[in-house]
Amino acid sequence: MELPINLKHIIEEKAGALDTKKLIAASKSITDKYKNDSGKGKRLISDNIETTAYSVVRMPATFGAVFSALKWTREHFDEEIATVLDVGAGTGAAGWAAFEAFPEMERLTALEREENMIALGKSYMAEGDFPVEYEWIKGDISAEGNYGHFDLVTASYVLNELEETAREKLVKRLFDTAEKLLVIIEPGTVTGFNNIRRIREQLIEMGGYIVAPCPHTSDCPMENGDWCHFTARVSRTRLHKLLKGGDAPFEDEKFSYIAIAKKPASKSERRILRHPTIESGRIGLRLCTDKGVEDITVTKKEPLFKKARKADCGDEI
């Protein structure tokens, strides 16, 4: 999975105009701050060098996670999406992903508190020929206020920065803002998944209808110590590898998500929870079903085998 070509080129161009050593140092600083200070209300990105480094290393991963979540959601959501609000937009990755998933989209509104992020996100959209009308608004997700109404509301990698009471208030505001669909993406960690599980419970209580990934509205069947997450494999450029200090041509972005609609929607009957275990003549699948988590083995003699060979973590089957 790759960023749209225009966006990819403009990121490389802007980053290439800066000092590489400073970008590498900034990338390390960002990693340290997100590890140690995320969720404490501190500013994590402070200048243009850090903002550009962030866009090089995080935009591909965020784009991949958001697009994957929206793609799986779209399989069970057939209403058109014209207007999109992305909350905590960063440098705009989710907005680009939303258009890829919903090409009928007409307008994007991006809400972000950091001025450096807004400035760079705007320039990427202007110079990268973002295909629909867009508006950037400076605002903090923790501040009170009415966002208006949008067909789709997305929030990726932002709710983990809030304590529980503030998160519940924001989730309610996001759900009230979404006319048709709300999609929330969090890191594919135990903490990220636990946040999604609580958000899922809250939104069901508020009258929301699960679209993805869950095949049911019953209590989440994941046992303590296990967590539901999916993977987006994203390509890495030479500069991306340099800033991350790795040689692999790709990275796997792990994420958890929930997609909730305002009206009833169809749901997957069974969704793959882990990468399939492929052996000679047989494939092992761990599935989430309306009966809970099930492990099945598909043999070469079964009609499902051909589809299972092409399926991956996150797909329905």
C-alpha positions in Angstrom: 0.0 0.0 0.0 1.3 3.4 -1.0 0.4 7.1 -0.6 -1.2 8.7 -3.6 1.6 9.5 -6.0 1.1 13.3 -5.9 1.3 13.3 -2.1 4.3 11.0 -2.0 6.2 13.2 -4.4 5.5 16.5 -2.6 6.5 15.0 0.8 9.8 13.8 -0.7 10.4 17.2 -2.3 9.8 19.2 0.9 11.8 16.8 3.1 14.6 16.7 0.5 15.0 20.5 0.9 15.8 20.1 4.6 19.0 18.9 6.4 18.9 15.1 6.5 20.8 14.9 9.9 18.3 17.3 11.4 15.4 15.2 10.1 16.9 12.1 11.6 17.3 13.8 15.0 13.8 15.1 14.8 12.4 11.7 14.0 14.1 10.2 17.0 12.8 13.1 19.2 9.3 12.6 18.0 9.5 8.8 18.8 10.7 9.6 22.3 8.1 12.2 23.0 5.2 10.0 21.8 6.5 7.1 23.9 7.0 9.2 27.1 4.7 12.2 26.8 1.6 11.1 24.8 -1.6 11.5 26.7 -0.1 14.1 29.1 -1.4 17.2 27.2 2.1 18.2 26.1 2.9 19.6 22.6 4.6 16.7 20.8 5.5 18.5 17.5 7.2 21.9 17.9 8.8 23.1 14.7 8.9 22.7 10.9 11.7 20.1 11.0 9.8 17.9 13.4 6.6 18.4 11.4 8.2 17.4 8.2 9.9 14.4 9.8 6.6 13.4 11.3 4.9 13.5 7.8 7.7 11.3 6.3 7.5 8.6 8.9 3.8 8.7 10.0 1.7 9.8 7.1 2.2 6.5 5.1 1.3 4.4 8.2 -1.7 6.6 9.1 -2.9 6.6 5.5 -2.6 2.8 5.4 -4.5 2.2 8.6 -7.3 4.7 7.9 -7.7 3.5 4.3 -7.8 -0.2 5.4 -10.5 0.6 8.1 -12.6 2.6 5.6 -12.2 -0.1 2.9 -13.5 -2.8 5.2 -16.2 -0.4 6.3 -17.3 0.3 2.8 -17.9 -3.3 2.1 -21.0 -3.1 4.4 -21.9 0.6 4.0 -23.6 1.6 0.8 -24.6 5.2 1.5 -22.7 8.0 -0.3 -20.3 10.2 1.6 -20.1 13.8 0.5 -18.8 15.6 3.5 -16.0 14.5 5.9 -14.7 15.8 9.2 -11.2 14.6 10.3 -10.6 15.4 13.9 -6.9 15.6 15.0 -5.9 15.7 11.4 -2.1 16.0 11.8 -0.8 16.7 8.3 -3.8 15.3 6.6 -3.2 11.6 6.0 -6.8 10.5 6.9 -8.3 13.1 4.5 -6.4 11.6 1.6 -7.4 8.1 2.7 -11.1 9.1 3.0 -11.1 10.3 -0.6 -9.5 7.0 -1.8 -12.2 5.0 0.0 -15.1 7.4 -0.9 -14.3 8.9 -4.3 -17.7 10.6 -4.4 -16.5 12.8 -1.5 -17.1 16.5 -2.2 -15.6 18.4 0.8 -13.1 17.7 3.6 -12.8 19.7 6.9 -9.6 19.0 8.9 -9.4 20.0 12.5 -6.0 20.3 14.0 -4.5 22.2 17.0 -0.9 22.6 15.8 -0.2 25.4 13.4 2.9 23.7 11.9 0.8 20.7 11.1 -2.0 22.8 9.5 0.5 24.8 7.4 2.2 21.6 6.1 -1.0 19.8 5.6 -2.4 22.7 3.6 0.7 22.9 1.4 0.5 19.1 0.7 -3.1 19.4 -0.4 -2.4 22.6 -2.5 0.7 21.3 -4.2 -0.4 17.7 -4.4 -3.7 18.6 -6.1 -6.0 17.2 -3.4 -9.0 16.4 -5.6 -11.9 17.9 -3.5 -12.7 21.1 -1.7 -11.0 21.3 1.7 -10.8 23.6 4.8 -8.4 23.5 7.7 -9.6 24.6 11.1 -7.4 25.3 14.1 -8.9 23.6 17.2 -8.2 21.4 20.1 -10.2 18.1 20.4 -10.4 18.6 24.2 -12.2 22.0 23.8 -15.9 22.2 24.1 -17.8 23.2 21.0 -20.1 22.1 18.2 -18.4 20.7 15.1 -21.5 21.0 12.9 -22.7 18.0 10.8 -20.8 15.8 8.4 -21.7 12.5 6.6 -18.5 10.9 7.8 -16.4 11.7 10.9 -12.9 10.2 11.4 -10.6 10.3 14.4 -7.3 8.5 14.1 -4.6 8.1 16.8 -6.0 11.0 18.9 -8.4 9.6 21.5 -5.5 7.8 23.3 -4.3 11.3 24.3 -7.3 11.9 26.5 -8.3 10.6 30.0 -11.5 8.6 30.2 -14.0 11.2 31.0 -12.8 13.6 28.3 -12.7 10.7 25.8 -16.3 9.8 26.5 -17.4 13.4 26.0 -15.5 13.7 22.8 -16.9 10.4 21.5 -20.4 11.6 22.2 -19.7 14.9 20.3 -18.2 13.0 17.4 -21.2 10.7 17.2 -23.6 13.6 17.3 -21.6 15.3 14.5 -21.7 12.2 12.2 -24.8 12.2 10.1 -24.1 8.8 8.6 -20.9 7.2 9.8 -18.2 7.5 12.6 -14.9 5.7 12.2 -12.3 5.7 15.1 -8.8 4.3 14.7 -6.4 3.7 17.5 -2.9 2.1 17.8 -3.0 -1.7 17.6 -1.8 -2.1 21.1 -3.4 -3.5 24.3 -4.1 0.1 25.4 -5.4 1.2 22.0 -7.7 -1.8 21.7 -9.0 -1.3 25.2 -9.9 2.2 24.3 -11.7 1.0 21.2 -13.6 -1.7 23.3 -14.9 1.0 25.7 -15.8 3.3 22.8 -17.6 0.4 21.1 -19.7 -0.2 24.3 -20.4 3.6 24.6 -21.6 3.9 21.0 -23.8 0.9 21.1 -25.5 2.3 24.2 -26.0 5.5 22.3 -27.9 3.7 19.6 -25.1 3.2 17.0 -25.0 0.3 14.6 -21.7 -1.5 14.1 -20.6 -1.7 10.5 -17.0 -3.1 11.0 -15.0 -4.9 12.1 -17.3 -6.8 14.6 -19.8 -9.4 13.3 -22.1 -8.8 16.3 -23.1 -6.3 19.0 -22.6 -8.7 21.9 -19.8 -8.2 24.4 -16.4 -8.4 22.9 -15.1 -12.0 23.1 -11.4 -11.1 23.4 -10.0 -12.6 26.6 -7.7 -10.7 29.0 -4.2 -10.5 27.6 -5.4 -10.7 24.0 -6.5 -7.8 21.8 -8.2 -7.3 18.4 -6.0 -5.5 15.9 -5.3 -5.5 12.2 -2.3 -4.7 10.0 -1.7 -2.4 7.0 1.5 -3.1 5.1 2.9 0.2 3.8 5.8 0.8 1.4 8.8 2.7 2.7 10.8 5.2 0.7 14.6 5.6 0.9 14.1 8.7 3.2 11.5 6.9 5.3 14.0 4.0 5.9 16.8 6.5 6.7 14.7 8.4 9.3 13.4 5.1 10.9 16.8 3.5 10.8 15.7 0.3 9.0 16.3 -1.4 5.7 13.0 -3.2 5.1 11.1 -1.9 2.0 7.9 -2.0 4.0 6.5 -1.7 7.5 3.4 -3.2 9.1 1.2 -0.7 10.9 -1.0 -2.3 13.5 -4.2 -0.7 14.5 -7.6 -1.2 16.1 -10.8 0.5 14.9 -14.5 0.7 15.1 -17.0 1.9 12.5 -20.5 2.9 13.7 -23.4 4.0 11.5 -26.5 6.0 12.4 -28.7 3.5 10.6 -28.7 -0.4 10.5 -26.1 -1.8 8.2 -25.0 -5.3 7.2 -22.1 -6.8 9.1 -19.4 -9.4 8.3 -20.4 -12.9 9.4 -16.8 -13.8 10.2 -13.6 -11.7 10.2 -10.0 -12.9 10.3 -8.3 -11.8 13.5 -4.7 -12.9 12.8 -2.5 -13.6 9.8 -3.6 -17.0 8.4 -1.3 -20.0 9.2 -0.5 -21.5 5.8 0.7 -25.1 5.7 0.8 -27.7 2.9 -2.8 -28.4 1.9 -4.3 -26.5 4.9 -4.8 -23.0 6.2 -5.5 -22.1 9.8 -7.7 -19.1 10.5 -8.6 -17.4 13.8 -12.0 -15.7 13.3 -14.3 -13.4 15.2 -17.9 -14.6 14.7 -21.3 -14.0 16.3 -20.5 -17.0 18.5 -17.2 -15.7 19.7 -13.6 -16.3 18.7 -13.2 -19.5 16.7 -10.2 -21.3 15.2 -10.8 -23.3 12.1 -8.7 -25.2 9.6 -9.6 -25.0 5.9 -8.3 -27.9 3.8 -7.5 -28.0 0.1 -10.7 -30.1 -0.5 -13.0 -27.4 0.8 -14.5 -24.7 -1.5 -13.4 -22.0 1.0 -9.7 -22.9 0.5 -9.2 -20.8 -2.6 -10.6 -17.7 -0.9 -8.7 -18.4 2.3 -5.4 -18.5 0.3 -5.9 -14.9 -0.7 -7.4 -13.6 2.6 -5.4 -11.8 5.2 -5.8 -10.4 8.7 -8.8 -8.0 8.8 -10.6 -9.5 5.8 -14.0 -11.1 6.2 -14.5 -14.7 5.0 
